[in-house]
Amino acid sequence: MMNLFLISTLVGAVLGTRMRVLILFPAFGVFFVAIAGLGLVRGEELWPIASAMVLAAVSLQIGYLAGSTTRFAIAAARAPRRIDAAKAHLENGREALLP
């Protein structure tokens, strides 16, 4: 269970830094199919499979939240440099190209 938690949290963090929130739905589907398949192959009962699916869904969301928070923190840290560069262009008589 710990491996499942770590893997799905890291996958969620990667998705949070790169994608929009709607990417979580296909990720849930992939994880649910993989967990159900592995659970059936191993001969587990319904409750361990269901609890693994819930754990995967929650840890994907936690990882996504951490990844998107990191993305916005990096963007906020870079923003003042872009504004300073735009002001420097204006002071030199050039037009500022803001992204």
C-alpha positions in Angstrom: 0.0 0.0 0.0 2.9 2.4 0.7 4.3 1.8 -2.8 0.9 2.6 -4.3 0.7 5.8 -2.2 4.1 6.9 -3.2 3.7 6.2 -6.9 0.3 7.8 -7.3 1.4 10.8 -5.3 4.4 11.3 -7.5 2.3 10.8 -10.6 -0.1 13.4 -9.3 2.7 15.8 -8.6 4.0 15.5 -12.2 0.5 15.9 -13.6 0.1 19.0 -11.3 3.1 20.7 -12.7 2.3 20.0 -16.3 -1.4 19.6 -16.9 -4.8 21.0 -16.0 -7.1 19.4 -13.4 -9.2 17.5 -16.0 -6.2 15.2 -16.5 -7.0 13.5 -13.2 -10.1 11.7 -14.6 -8.1 9.7 -17.1 -5.4 9.1 -14.5 -8.1 7.8 -12.1 -9.3 5.4 -14.9 -5.8 4.1 -15.6 -5.1 3.5 -11.9 -8.5 1.9 -11.2 -8.1 -0.5 -14.1 -4.5 -1.4 -13.1 -5.5 -1.9 -9.5 -8.6 -4.0 -10.3 -6.6 -6.1 -12.7 -3.8 -6.8 -10.3 -6.2 -7.4 -7.5 -8.1 -10.0 -9.5 -5.0 -11.7 -10.7 -3.7 -11.9 -7.1 -7.1 -13.3 -6.0 -7.9 -10.6 -3.5 -11.3 -9.8 -2.2 -13.4 -6.8 -3.0 -12.5 -4.6 0.0 -8.7 -4.6 -0.4 -9.2 -3.7 -4.0 -11.7 -0.9 -3.2 -9.5 0.5 -0.5 -6.5 0.5 -2.8 -8.6 2.4 -5.4 -9.6 5.0 -2.8 -6.0 5.3 -1.6 -4.8 5.9 -5.2 -7.5 8.5 -5.9 -6.8 10.4 -2.7 -3.0 10.3 -3.2 -3.3 11.4 -6.9 -5.3 14.4 -5.7 -2.7 15.2 -2.9 0.1 15.0 -5.4 -1.7 17.1 -7.9 -2.3 19.8 -5.3 1.4 19.7 -4.3 2.5 19.9 -7.9 0.2 22.7 -8.9 1.2 24.7 -5.8 4.8 24.3 -6.8 4.0 25.4 -10.3 2.3 28.6 -9.1 5.0 29.3 -6.6 7.7 29.1 -9.3 5.6 31.3 -11.6 5.1 33.9 -8.8 8.8 33.9 -8.1 9.6 34.6 -11.8 7.0 37.3 -12.2 9.0 40.2 -10.6 11.9 39.6 -12.9 9.6 39.9 -16.0 8.2 43.2 -14.7 11.7 44.6 -14.0 12.8 43.6 -17.5 9.7 45.4 -19.0 10.4 48.5 -17.0 14.0 48.5 -18.2 12.9 48.3 -21.8 10.5 51.2 -21.3 13.2 53.3 -19.7 15.5 52.7 -22.7 12.8 54.0 -25.0 11.9 50.6 -26.4 8.5 49.0 -26.4 8.0 46.4 -23.7 6.9 43.0 -24.8 5.0 41.5 -22.0 4.2 37.8 -22.3 
